[in-house]
Amino acid sequence: MKKLLLSLLLVLFVVVDAQALTTAKGGVNVLPEPLPESAGQLIYEEMGCPTCHGYQGGGDGFMAEGLTAKPRNFTDFKSMSRLADMTMFHSIKNGIPETGMPAWNLTDKQIFDVILYIKTFLADSQMTIVVCLNEKREIDVRNLNLKNNYSVGVDRQEFLKVASKGNRVLIEPKDTNVMRYFKKTRRSLVRTHVMVNGEEMDSESALIVVRIRDCVK
Ligand code: HEC
């Protein structure tokens, strides 16, 4: 009986405790703090990149003001579409002379992880779409003035199926993979990017940010 009482008390404690944490809303931190979404995010934040480049990649970190060459806005599609991955790689590995950008002692794999993360800052460009699991969507791309042939690609193929049919881009979340990811990370949203590229080098291209949600939860 004593043992039972004790465990009952313990259970009560746990319940009360959990409530205290979840009700602490309104701008304050909510525990447990979400884990960084990716290795790239962890590196970006731990190495202090936000001090210049900003937590959201806007180039507006608190040290940016004092720099003559201002950090690029990583959320700007136009500026980022001209920046190749290998250029970024080179800049991170060797630094950029005569700017505030130092060289970083990271492995190649770590650099590629952080580049992948930097590319997720593009969220505000062009078009953002929210799709639910089990949902298919068509996106009309007529306004982009693409010639007949264009190509579509997605950065996180494990989460989203993409195809094109005439003027429409078809997207469909890969439910099993997304669900597994949600379970593992305890998140209910994942962001992917669909690129639409024209046939000619200089023809207009676009970025569609697709946010996949578990809408049932
Ligand atoms: C002391 C400030 C500072 C810090 C800290 C810093 N950067 Fe930079 N970074 C700059 C400046 C200044 C530039 C040059 C302007 C530009 O091209 O954005 C730059 C440029 C870049 C570029 C653009 C490369 C290009 O060729 O245009 C990338 C990518 C980059 N930084 C990544 C990082 C990463 C990743 C970290 C952390 C590991 C980091 N930076 C930390 C200041 C900084």
Boltz pocket constraint, residues with backbone or C-beta under 6 A from the ligand:
constraints:
  - pocket:
      binder: B
      contacts: [[A, 43], [A, 44], [A, 47], [A, 48], [A, 49], [A, 50], [A, 51], [A, 52], [A, 53], [A, 63], [A, 67], [A, 69], [A, 70], [A, 71], [A, 72], [A, 73], [A, 83], [A, 87], [A, 88], [A, 89], [A, 91], [A, 92], [A, 96], [A, 99], [A, 100], [A, 101], [A, 102], [A, 104], [A, 114], [A, 118]]
      max_distance: 6.0
